Amino acid sequence: MRSFSLIDFVSLFTALRWTVALVVLALLFGAPLALGLAMGRISRFAGLRWTMAALIQVIQSVPLLGLLFFFYFGMPVFLGIQVPALVAVTVAYTLYTAAFLGEIWRGGLEAVKQAQWEAGACLGLSAWQQFRHIIAPQALRLSLPPTVGFLVQLIKGTSLASILGFVELARAGQVVSAATFQPLLTYALVAAIYFALCLPLTLWSRSLEARLDGSR
Amino acid sequence: MALVEIRDVHKTFGKVEVLKGVSLDVEEGEIVTIIGRSGSGKSTLLRCINALESVDTGEIRVEGQKVHAKMPDLKKFRQRVGIVFQAFNLFPHLKVERNITLAPLLTGRIDKAKARALAEDVLTRVGLADKIDAWPEQLSGGQQQRVAIARCLAMAPHLMLFDEVTSALDPELVGEVLKVMEAMAKQGMTMILVTHEMGFARNVANRIVFMHQGRVWEQGPPAKLFANPETPELASFIASAK
C-alpha cells in the first residue's frame, strides 16, 4: 500500500486518452452513419424507412454492454473471426452512436415543416439543395440540445470499455483506488474529471444554440 | 398558343375527386382570378399548374411544355413559374436578403457579386428595401408575404401563381399585399390567383373563373360575372361573399 501521489494523478490523466479516443472514434464513424440513418428514416422509399427503423430499434434495444460483448466475445463464436479489442469497441460504439444520433437527427429533420421543402422546390432547387440549405440548418438547431445530451452519455458510456481491458478513466480509477486504498478520493477525482469533460460541452451547446438562432 | 393550357384535368385524392374535368386557357399578360367555395378544387388546380401535384388524366401545358411531376427539366420549369403561398413559407433561419438570393445563387441565375443588388431591386418593387437585413420573424405578416413575393420575382418568372396569399393576414395588412400584386399586374406579369378578395378580383383581374364541385362552373370578365351571374351557384356565392 502507498499513499495517493502525483503518479496516481498522472495515471488517471493518461487513462483519459482512451476515454477521449473512444469518443472520437465513435463520432468519427458513428456521426456519418447517423446522418445516413436519419435520411433513410425520412426517405420516400418505404422499404428503406423500415430497414433503417428496424436497425435502429435493434441497436437501441441492446444494452451497450451487450453490444461490446457481442462484437468482442460473440464474433469469434458465431463467425469464427477473432476481433481485436479496439475494432470490437469501435464497432460497438459506432453502432450505438449511429442509432441514437440517427433518431435524434431524424426528429430534428421531421420537425422542420414540410412546406419548407416545398418552398425550396418551387424555387427550382434540387432535393439535395433543399436539404443542405433549408432543412438541415433548421434541423441542426432543433437537434442541438439532445445531440449534446447524447455526447455526454457517450463520454460516460466509454467507461464500459474497461470490461474489454481498456484502461480508460474509470478503469484507471479502479486501479489507483486498489493501489492506494483511497477509493473516496480517487473516485471523487474521477468524477471531477468526467464533469470537467462534460461541462464545457453543455456550455458550448448553449452558446451555439443562441448563435444558430440568429433571429432572437 | 395560350401561355397556360389546361385540358380536361382530373385529380383524385384517395376517394375524393377534387378536379372533375377542368379546362382553362390563360393568355400571356392575363390576370385570372379563381374564386369558389372551399373544396371546389381551386388550390389543387393551382398546385397542378406548378407540378406540386400531378394530374391523373388530362394535361396541363405551360409555354407549350407538358407539366407533370416527373418532367425532365422540372427544376428549370419551376424557376419560370413562381408560386406564393398562404403561409408565406419564408426560410426562418435566413435573413431577408438570403431568403431572396438563395435560389438565384444556387441555380446559377446570378453570381455572388450581383446578389445584393438583385435583392435590393426586388425588395424595392414590393416596397421593403429597408428590410433587406431583417430576419423574417421581425416582419409583420404582410411584410413577410411581400418578401415571399420578392423572392419569387428574383427568379424572373414568366407566370406567377398566388394561392390565397392574403387569407392568413390580419385585415389591416391585406391592402399592402394586394397593392404590390396590382403593381405587378400593371407591369404585365401573367398571374393566376386563388383568392377570397372579391374587391381585388373585381378591380384587377381580366377574367374571373368560378369553380364549383371540381369544375369550371362559369367564367368571364369581372363586370359581367359579378353583375349578371348565369348560374344560381355563382349568384349565391357572390351573395355570400359580400
Interface residues (C-beta under 8 A of the other chain):
Chain A: K113 A115 Q116 E118 A119 G120 A121 C122 L123 G124 L125 S126 Q129 H133 I134 P137 Q138 R141 L212 G214 S215
Chain B: N50 L52 K75 K76 F77 R78 Q79 G82 I83 F85 A87 N89 L90 F91 P92 H93 K95 L102 A103 L106 T107 W135 P136 E137 Q138 R151 C152 M155
